[in-house]
């Protein structure tokens, strides 16, 4: 199954798919509001704004699996993201990204290799997965900042395809 067609739930409880969000390429990120990487929200919002017209949709999936760094309710998460980082990109309902109950979209994303050729479990919050228009997936680990040249180049390449 095309992972852009896997049902996901928005933070407001509506069922949708990535493809229904209207993009050509998607940057899927497991996010958390009490993490050392949380300031990456600002860079993710910059990417969303910069490439929105070309068809990039940044999609945040809150996750509380890493040291309980996303403990809030859907409303808490929305408010935090809006007030602190001006997030306008879509946020989904809180999910599990590892383990027996991981969301099906993350089960599929586990197959993607990072720059070192490693696939598998999500290592921490703010792992990034760029899904190109042809469905190809590139994985960027948590330490890769949203403005990292390799990530930006991959986004531009995906949007020019």
Backbone as JSON Lines, residues from 0, in Angstrom:
{"i":0,"aa":"X","n":[0.84,-1.19,0.0],"ca":[0.0,0.0,0.0],"c":[0.88,1.25,0.0]}
{"i":1,"aa":"X","n":[0.49,2.22,-0.78],"ca":[1.17,3.51,-0.83],"c":[1.0,4.18,0.52]}
{"i":2,"aa":"X","n":[2.11,4.52,1.17],"ca":[1.98,5.07,2.54],"c":[1.3,6.43,2.55]}
{"i":3,"aa":"X","n":[1.21,7.09,1.4],"ca":[0.46,8.36,1.33],"c":[-1.04,8.14,1.41]}
{"i":4,"aa":"X","n":[-1.46,6.86,1.32],"ca":[-2.88,6.52,1.38],"c":[-3.26,5.82,2.69]}
{"i":5,"aa":"X","n":[-2.32,5.66,3.6],"ca":[-2.61,5.05,4.9],"c":[-3.45,6.04,5.71]}
{"i":6,"aa":"X","n":[-4.56,5.6,6.26],"ca":[-5.39,6.51,7.07],"c":[-4.63,7.01,8.31]}
{"i":7,"aa":"X","n":[-4.74,8.3,8.54],"ca":[-4.18,8.94,9.72],"c":[-5.26,9.82,10.32]}
{"i":8,"aa":"X","n":[-5.09,10.14,11.58],"ca":[-6.08,10.98,12.25],"c":[-5.45,12.33,12.56]}
{"i":9,"aa":"X","n":[-6.16,13.4,12.2],"ca":[-5.67,14.73,12.52],"c":[-5.75,14.94,14.03]}
{"i":10,"aa":"X","n":[-5.09,15.97,14.49],"ca":[-5.11,16.28,15.92],"c":[-6.53,16.63,16.39]}
{"i":11,"aa":"X","n":[-7.4,17.0,15.44],"ca":[-8.8,17.29,15.75],"c":[-9.7,16.06,15.66]}
{"i":12,"aa":"X","n":[-9.1,14.89,15.35],"ca":[-9.86,13.65,15.33],"c":[-10.46,13.26,13.99]}
{"i":13,"aa":"X","n":[-10.15,14.0,12.93],"ca":[-10.68,13.68,11.6],"c":[-9.77,12.65,10.93]}
{"i":14,"aa":"X","n":[-10.35,11.7,10.22],"ca":[-9.57,10.72,9.48],"c":[-9.22,11.3,8.11]}
{"i":15,"aa":"X","n":[-7.96,11.16,7.72],"ca":[-7.49,11.67,6.44],"c":[-6.34,10.79,5.97]}
{"i":16,"aa":"X","n":[-5.66,11.21,4.93],"ca":[-4.44,10.57,4.44],"c":[-3.46,11.68,4.11]}
{"i":17,"aa":"X","n":[-2.2,11.33,3.95],"ca":[-1.24,12.35,3.54],"c":[-1.64,12.94,2.2]}
{"i":18,"aa":"X","n":[-2.01,12.09,1.26],"ca":[-2.34,12.6,-0.08],"c":[-3.53,13.57,-0.03]}
{"i":19,"aa":"X","n":[-4.44,13.38,0.9],"ca":[-5.6,14.28,1.02],"c":[-5.19,15.66,1.53]}
{"i":20,"aa":"X","n":[-3.97,15.77,2.06],"ca":[-3.49,17.07,2.55],"c":[-3.05,17.98,1.4]}
{"i":21,"aa":"X","n":[-3.02,17.43,0.19],"ca":[-2.83,18.25,-0.99],"c":[-1.41,18.52,-1.43]}
{"i":22,"aa":"X","n":[-0.44,17.87,-0.89],"ca":[0.93,18.13,-1.3],"c":[1.4,17.25,-2.43]}
{"i":23,"aa":"X","n":[2.59,17.58,-2.91],"ca":[3.3,16.73,-3.87],"c":[4.34,15.91,-3.13]}
{"i":24,"aa":"X","n":[4.95,16.51,-2.1],"ca":[5.94,15.84,-1.27],"c":[5.58,16.13,0.18]}
{"i":25,"aa":"X","n":[5.97,15.21,1.06],"ca":[5.59,15.3,2.47],"c":[6.83,15.11,3.33]}
{"i":26,"aa":"X","n":[6.96,15.93,4.35],"ca":[8.01,15.75,5.34],"c":[7.31,15.34,6.62]}
{"i":27,"aa":"X","n":[7.4,14.06,6.94],"ca":[6.73,13.48,8.11],"c":[7.73,13.49,9.26]}
{"i":28,"aa":"X","n":[7.31,14.03,10.41],"ca":[8.2,14.2,11.56],"c":[7.47,13.79,12.83]}
{"i":29,"aa":"X","n":[8.12,12.92,13.65],"ca":[7.55,12.63,14.96],"c":[8.04,13.71,15.93]}
{"i":30,"aa":"X","n":[7.11,14.44,16.48],"ca":[7.42,15.65,17.25],"c":[7.08,15.48,18.74]}
{"i":31,"aa":"X","n":[7.69,16.34,19.55],"ca":[7.42,16.35,20.99],"c":[7.73,17.75,21.52]}
{"i":32,"aa":"X","n":[6.98,18.18,22.5],"ca":[7.1,19.55,22.99],"c":[8.05,19.72,24.17]}
{"i":33,"aa":"X","n":[8.58,18.65,24.72],"ca":[9.48,18.76,25.87],"c":[10.8,18.05,25.61]}
{"i":34,"aa":"X","n":[11.33,18.23,24.41],"ca":[12.52,17.53,23.95],"c":[13.61,18.54,23.64]}
{"i":35,"aa":"X","n":[14.85,18.12,23.72],"ca":[15.95,18.99,23.33],"c":[15.89,19.41,21.87]}
{"i":36,"aa":"X","n":[15.2,18.62,21.05],"ca":[15.05,18.94,19.63],"c":[13.81,19.78,19.33]}
{"i":37,"aa":"X","n":[13.01,20.09,20.36],"ca":[11.77,20.84,20.16],"c":[11.97,22.15,19.39]}
{"i":38,"aa":"X","n":[13.08,22.88,19.58],"ca":[13.27,24.1,18.79],"c":[13.27,23.87,17.27]}
{"i":39,"aa":"X","n":[13.38,22.61,16.84],"ca":[13.3,22.33,15.4],"c":[11.93,22.68,14.84]}
{"i":40,"aa":"X","n":[10.92,22.82,15.7],"ca":[9.61,23.27,15.21],"c":[9.75,24.55,14.39]}
{"i":41,"aa":"X","n":[10.6,25.47,14.83],"ca":[10.77,26.74,14.11],"c":[11.29,26.5,12.7]}
{"i":42,"aa":"X","n":[12.28,25.65,12.57],"ca":[12.83,25.33,11.26],"c":[11.86,24.57,10.38]}
{"i":43,"aa":"X","n":[11.07,23.69,11.0],"ca":[10.05,22.96,10.24],"c":[9.0,23.91,9.7]}
{"i":44,"aa":"X","n":[8.62,24.89,10.52],"ca":[7.64,25.88,10.06],"c":[8.23,26.72,8.92]}
{"i":45,"aa":"X","n":[9.51,27.06,9.02],"ca":[10.16,27.8,7.94],"c":[10.14,27.0,6.63]}
{"i":46,"aa":"X","n":[10.44,25.69,6.72],"ca":[10.38,24.84,5.52],"c":[8.96,24.81,4.96]}
{"i":47,"aa":"X","n":[7.99,24.65,5.86],"ca":[6.59,24.58,5.43],"c":[6.2,25.84,4.68]}
{"i":48,"aa":"X","n":[6.58,26.99,5.2],"ca":[6.24,28.27,4.56],"c":[7.01,28.46,3.25]}
{"i":49,"aa":"X","n":[8.29,28.13,3.28],"ca":[9.16,28.36,2.12],"c":[8.76,27.52,0.91]}
{"i":50,"aa":"X","n":[8.34,26.28,1.16],"ca":[8.08,25.35,0.06],"c":[6.6,25.0,-0.13]}
{"i":51,"aa":"X","n":[5.73,25.63,0.62],"ca":[4.3,25.33,0.52],"c":[3.77,25.49,-0.9]}
{"i":52,"aa":"X","n":[4.11,26.6,-1.55],"ca":[3.6,26.87,-2.9],"c":[4.09,25.85,-3.92]}
{"i":53,"aa":"X","n":[5.26,25.26,-3.67],"ca":[5.78,24.24,-4.59],"c":[5.22,22.86,-4.3]}
{"i":54,"aa":"X","n":[4.5,22.71,-3.18],"ca":[3.84,21.44,-2.9],"c":[4.37,20.64,-1.73]}
{"i":55,"aa":"X","n":[5.21,21.22,-0.88],"ca":[5.67,20.49,0.31],"c":[4.65,20.66,1.43]}
{"i":56,"aa":"X","n":[4.33,19.55,2.08],"ca":[3.5,19.58,3.28],"c":[4.32,18.94,4.4]}
{"i":57,"aa":"X","n":[4.61,19.72,5.43],"ca":[5.24,19.2,6.63],"c":[4.11,18.66,7.49]}
{"i":58,"aa":"X","n":[4.29,17.46,8.05],"ca":[3.25,16.83,8.84],"c":[3.86,16.36,10.16]}
{"i":59,"aa":"X","n":[3.36,16.9,11.28],"ca":[3.86,16.53,12.59],"c":[3.01,15.45,13.24]}
{"i":60,"aa":"X","n":[3.67,14.42,13.72],"ca":[3.01,13.33,14.45],"c":[3.51,13.35,15.88]}
{"i":61,"aa":"X","n":[2.77,13.96,16.81],"ca":[3.19,13.95,18.21],"c":[3.36,12.51,18.71]}
{"i":62,"aa":"X","n":[4.39,12.33,19.53],"ca":[4.69,11.0,20.07],"c":[5.22,11.15,21.49]}
{"i":63,"aa":"X","n":[4.72,10.31,22.38],"ca":[5.12,10.36,23.79],"c":[5.98,9.16,24.19]}
{"i":64,"aa":"X","n":[6.58,8.47,23.23],"ca":[7.32,7.24,23.52],"c":[8.74,7.47,24.01]}
{"i":65,"aa":"X","n":[9.28,8.65,23.88],"ca":[10.67,8.89,24.26],"c":[10.71,9.76,25.51]}
{"i":66,"aa":"X","n":[10.92,9.11,26.65],"ca":[10.98,9.77,27.96],"c":[9.75,10.65,28.24]}
{"i":67,"aa":"X","n":[8.6,10.25,27.72],"ca":[7.33,10.96,27.97],"c":[7.47,12.46,27.67]}
{"i":68,"aa":"X","n":[8.07,12.79,26.53],"ca":[8.34,14.18,26.18],"c":[7.19,14.85,25.43]}
{"i":69,"aa":"X","n":[6.08,14.12,25.25],"ca":[4.88,14.73,24.67],"c":[3.67,14.27,25.49]}
{"i":70,"aa":"X","n":[3.57,14.76,26.74],"ca":[2.53,14.27,27.65],"c":[1.16,14.94,27.47]}
{"i":71,"aa":"X","n":[1.1,16.03,26.75],"ca":[-0.11,16.84,26.7],"c":[-1.24,16.24,25.89]}
{"i":72,"aa":"X","n":[-2.39,16.86,26.06],"ca":[-3.58,16.51,25.27],"c":[-3.43,17.13,23.88]}
{"i":73,"aa":"X","n":[-4.35,16.78,23.0],"ca":[-4.35,17.36,21.66],"c":[-4.42,18.88,21.73]}
{"i":74,"aa":"X","n":[-5.28,19.38,22.6],"ca":[-5.41,20.83,22.75],"c":[-4.11,21.46,23.27]}
{"i":75,"aa":"X","n":[-3.48,20.8,24.26],"ca":[-2.21,21.3,24.8],"c":[-1.14,21.38,23.7]}
{"i":76,"aa":"X","n":[-1.07,20.33,22.89],"ca":[-0.07,20.27,21.82],"c":[-0.31,21.38,20.81]}
{"i":77,"aa":"X","n":[-1.56,21.54,20.37],"ca":[-1.89,22.6,19.41],"c":[-1.53,23.97,19.95]}
{"i":78,"aa":"X","n":[-1.91,24.21,21.19],"ca":[-1.65,25.51,21.79],"c":[-0.15,25.77,21.91]}
{"i":79,"aa":"X","n":[0.6,24.77,22.37],"ca":[2.04,24.91,22.51],"c":[2.69,25.25,21.16]}
{"i":80,"aa":"X","n":[2.32,24.5,20.13],"ca":[2.92,24.69,18.81],"c":[2.58,26.05,18.23]}
{"i":81,"aa":"X","n":[1.35,26.47,18.4],"ca":[0.91,27.75,17.87],"c":[1.56,28.92,18.6]}
{"i":82,"aa":"X","n":[1.5,28.89,19.93],"ca":[2.02,30.02,20.72],"c":[3.53,30.14,20.68]}
{"i":83,"aa":"X","n":[4.23,29.01,20.71],"ca":[5.69,29.05,20.82],"c":[6.41,29.06,19.48]}
{"i":84,"aa":"X","n":[5.8,28.47,18.45],"ca":[6.5,28.34,17.18],"c":[5.68,28.78,15.97]}
{"i":85,"aa":"X","n":[4.47,29.23,16.18],"ca":[3.64,29.69,15.08],"c":[3.36,28.6,14.05]}
{"i":86,"aa":"X","n":[3.27,27.36,14.51],"ca":[3.1,26.23,13.59],"c":[1.78,26.34,12.84]}
{"i":87,"aa":"X","n":[1.88,26.27,11.51],"ca":[0.69,26.26,10.66],"c":[0.56,24.95,9.9]}
{"i":88,"aa":"X","n":[1.61,24.11,9.93],"ca":[1.54,22.85,9.2],"c":[0.66,21.86,9.96]}
{"i":89,"aa":"X","n":[0.12,20.85,9.27],"ca":[-0.81,19.92,9.92],"c":[-0.16,19.1,11.02]}
{"i":90,"aa":"X","n":[-0.88,18.99,12.11],"ca":[-0.49,18.1,13.21],"c":[-1.51,16.96,13.25]}
{"i":91,"aa":"X","n":[-1.0,15.77,13.48],"ca":[-1.85,14.6,13.56],"c":[-2.08,14.23,15.03]}
{"i":92,"aa":"X","n":[-2.93,13.27,15.25],"ca":[-3.16,12.76,16.59],"c":[-1.89,12.08,17.09]}
{"i":93,"aa":"X","n":[-1.73,12.05,18.4],"ca":[-0.56,11.42,19.01],"c":[-0.52,9.95,18.59]}
{"i":94,"aa":"X","n":[0.68,9.47,18.22],"ca":[0.86,8.1,17.77],"c":[2.03,7.43,18.47]}
{"i":95,"aa":"X","n":[2.09,6.13,18.33],"ca":[3.28,5.36,18.69],"c":[4.06,5.14,17.4]}
{"i":96,"aa":"X","n":[5.38,5.29,17.49],"ca":[6.23,5.14,16.3],"c":[7.06,3.86,16.35]}
{"i":97,"aa":"X","n":[7.09,3.21,17.49],"ca":[7.82,1.95,17.67],"c":[6.95,0.96,18.43]}
{"i":98,"aa":"X","n":[7.33,-0.3,18.39],"ca":[6.64,-1.32,19.17],"c":[5.47,-1.95,18.46]}
{"i":99,"aa":"X","n":[4.81,-2.85,19.16],"ca":[3.7,-3.61,18.59],"c":[2.56,-2.72,18.14]}
{"i":100,"aa":"X","n":[2.35,-1.62,18.81],"ca":[1.21,-0.75,18.48],"c":[1.61,0.48,17.69]}
{"i":101,"aa":"X","n":[2.74,0.41,17.0],"ca":[3.14,1.58,16.2],"c":[2.12,1.81,15.09]}
{"i":102,"aa":"X","n":[1.95,3.07,14.76],"ca":[1.0,3.44,13.7],"c":[1.45,2.82,12.39]}
{"i":103,"aa":"X","n":[0.52,2.38,11.54],"ca":[0.88,1.77,10.26],"c":[1.79,2.64,9.38]}
{"i":104,"aa":"X","n":[1.64,3.94,9.45],"ca":[2.51,4.79,8.63],"c":[3.96,4.66,9.11]}
{"i":105,"aa":"X","n":[4.14,4.53,10.43],"ca":[5.5,4.36,10.94],"c":[6.01,2.94,10.73]}
{"i":106,"aa":"X","n":[5.14,1.97,10.67],"ca":[5.56,0.61,10.31],"c":[6.19,0.65,8.91]}
{"i":107,"aa":"X","n":[5.58,1.39,8.0],"ca":[6.12,1.52,6.64],"c":[7.4,2.35,6.65]}
{"i":108,"aa":"X","n":[7.44,3.42,7.42],"ca":[8.62,4.29,7.46],"c":[9.84,3.6,8.08]}
{"i":109,"aa":"X","n":[9.63,2.6,8.92],"ca":[10.76,1.84,9.49],"c":[11.63,1.23,8.4]}
{"i":110,"aa":"X","n":[11.07,1.02,7.22],"ca":[11.81,0.4,6.11],"c":[12.79,1.36,5.45]}
{"i":111,"aa":"X","n":[12.65,2.66,5.67],"ca":[13.49,3.66,5.01],"c":[14.88,3.72,5.64]}
{"i":112,"aa":"X","n":[15.9,3.79,4.79],"ca":[17.28,3.93,5.25],"c":[17.62,5.39,5.5]}
{"i":113,"aa":"X","n":[18.54,5.59,6.46],"ca":[19.08,6.94,6.66],"c":[20.34,7.09,5.8]}
{"i":114,"aa":"X","n":[21.1,8.15,5.99],"ca":[22.28,8.42,5.17],"c":[23.36,7.35,5.33]}
{"i":115,"aa":"X","n":[23.35,6.65,6.45],"ca":[24.33,5.58,6.68],"c":[23.81,4.21,6.27]}
{"i":116,"aa":"X","n":[22.62,4.18,5.66],"ca":[22.05,2.92,5.21],"c":[21.34,2.12,6.29]}
{"i":117,"aa":"X","n":[21.04,2.77,7.42],"ca":[20.36,2.09,8.52],"c":[18.86,2.37,8.49]}
{"i":118,"aa":"X","n":[18.09,1.31,8.56],"ca":[16.63,1.41,8.65],"c":[16.23,0.95,10.05]}
{"i":119,"aa":"X","n":[14.94,0.73,10.27],"ca":[14.48,0.17,11.54],"c":[13.8,1.18,12.43]}
{"i":120,"aa":"X","n":[13.85,0.87,13.71],"ca":[13.15,1.65,14.73],"c":[13.48,3.14,14.65]}
{"i":121,"aa":"X","n":[12.52,3.93,15.09],"ca":[12.73,5.37,15.23],"c":[13.61,5.56,16.45]}
{"i":122,"aa":"X","n":[14.68,6.33,16.3],"ca":[15.65,6.47,17.38],"c":[15.26,7.48,18.44]}
{"i":123,"aa":"X","n":[14.56,8.54,18.03],"ca":[14.2,9.6,18.98],"c":[13.2,10.52,18.31]}
{"i":124,"aa":"X","n":[12.77,11.54,19.05],"ca":[11.88,12.56,18.51],"c":[12.55,13.3,17.36]}
{"i":125,"aa":"X","n":[11.74,13.83,16.47],"ca":[12.15,14.68,15.37],"c":[12.95,13.96,14.29]}
{"i":126,"aa":"X","n":[12.69,12.65,14.1],"ca":[13.2,12.0,12.9],"c":[12.32,12.48,11.76]}
{"i":127,"aa":"X","n":[12.96,12.68,10.61],"ca":[12.27,13.26,9.45],"c":[12.28,12.28,8.3]}
{"i":128,"aa":"X","n":[11.14,12.17,7.62],"ca":[11.0,11.29,6.47],"c":[10.43,12.13,5.32]}
{"i":129,"aa":"X","n":[11.21,12.24,4.26],"ca":[10.76,12.99,3.09],"c":[10.18,11.98,2.09]}
{"i":130,"aa":"X","n":[8.9,12.16,1.79],"ca":[8.21,11.29,0.84],"c":[8.06,12.07,-0.45]}
{"i":131,"aa":"X","n":[8.72,11.59,-1.51],"ca":[8.71,12.25,-2.82],"c":[7.42,11.96,-3.57]}
{"i":132,"aa":"X","n":[7.15,12.72,-4.62],"ca":[5.94,12.48,-5.4],"c":[5.81,11.05,-5.94]}
{"i":133,"aa":"X","n":[6.96,10.38,-6.18],"ca":[6.9,9.0,-6.67],"c":[6.79,7.98,-5.55]}
{"i":134,"aa":"X","n":[6.71,8.45,-4.29],"ca":[6.56,7.55,-3.14],"c":[7.88,7.13,-2.5]}
{"i":135,"aa":"X","n":[9.01,7.52,-3.09],"ca":[10.31,7.2,-2.5],"c":[10.46,7.95,-1.18]}
{"i":136,"aa":"X","n":[11.16,7.31,-0.23],"ca":[11.31,7.89,1.11],"c":[12.79,8.06,1.44]}
{"i":137,"aa":"X","n":[13.15,9.25,1.94],"ca":[14.49,9.51,2.46],"c":[14.34,9.81,3.95]}
{"i":138,"aa":"X","n":[15.23,9.21,4.74],"ca":[15.18,9.34,6.2],"c":[16.3,10.23,6.7]}
{"i":139,"aa":"X","n":[15.95,11.12,7.62],"ca":[16.9,12.02,8.24],"c":[16.73,11.9,9.76]}
{"i":140,"aa":"X","n":[17.78,11.57,10.44],"ca":[17.72,11.36,11.9],"c":[17.49,12.68,12.64]}
{"i":141,"aa":"X","n":[17.23,12.55,13.92],"ca":[16.84,13.69,14.77],"c":[17.84,14.84,14.76]}
{"i":142,"aa":"X","n":[19.11,14.53,14.72],"ca":[20.13,15.58,14.78],"c":[20.21,16.41,13.5]}
{"i":143,"aa":"X","n":[19.6,15.94,12.43],"ca":[19.59,16.7,11.18],"c":[18.59,17.84,11.34]}
{"i":144,"aa":"X","n":[19.1,19.05,11.35],"ca":[18.26,20.24,11.51],"c":[17.42,20.47,10.25]}
{"i":145,"aa":"X","n":[16.27,21.11,10.38],"ca":[15.44,21.38,9.2],"c":[16.15,22.19,8.11]}
{"i":146,"aa":"X","n":[17.13,23.02,8.48],"ca":[17.84,23.82,7.48],"c":[19.11,23.15,6.98]}
{"i":147,"aa":"X","n":[19.33,21.88,7.34],"ca":[20.5,21.14,6.91],"c":[20.55,21.1,5.37]}
{"i":148,"aa":"X","n":[21.69,21.41,4.77],"ca":[21.78,21.44,3.31],"c":[21.34,20.14,2.62]}
{"i":149,"aa":"X","n":[21.63,19.0,3.22],"ca":[21.23,17.72,2.6],"c":[19.71,17.57,2.59]}
{"i":150,"aa":"X","n":[19.06,17.97,3.67],"ca":[17.6,17.89,3.73],"c":[16.98,18.89,2.75]}
{"i":151,"aa":"X","n":[17.47,20.11,2.75],"ca":[16.93,21.14,1.84],"c":[17.12,20.72,0.39]}
{"i":152,"aa":"X","n":[18.29,20.18,0.05],"ca":[18.54,19.73,-1.32],"c":[17.59,18.6,-1.7]}
{"i":153,"aa":"X","n":[17.34,17.69,-0.77],"ca":[16.42,16.58,-1.04],"c":[15.0,17.08,-1.26]}
{"i":154,"aa":"X","n":[14.58,18.07,-0.47],"ca":[13.26,18.66,-0.65],"c":[13.15,19.29,-2.03]}
{"i":155,"aa":"X","n":[14.16,20.1,-2.38],"ca":[14.12,20.77,-3.68],"c":[14.13,19.78,-4.83]}
{"i":156,"aa":"X","n":[14.9,18.71,-4.69],"ca":[14.93,17.68,-5.73],"c":[13.58,17.0,-5.85]}
{"i":157,"aa":"X","n":[12.95,16.68,-4.71],"ca":[11.64,16.02,-4.73],"c":[10.58,16.92,-5.37]}
{"i":158,"aa":"X","n":[10.65,18.21,-5.1],"ca":[9.64,19.12,-5.63],"c":[9.87,19.46,-7.1]}
{"i":159,"aa":"X","n":[11.08,19.23,-7.59],"ca":[11.35,19.52,-9.0],"c":[11.1,18.29,-9.89]}
{"i":160,"aa":"X","n":[10.82,17.17,-9.27],"ca":[10.61,15.92,-10.04],"c":[9.31,15.96,-10.81]}
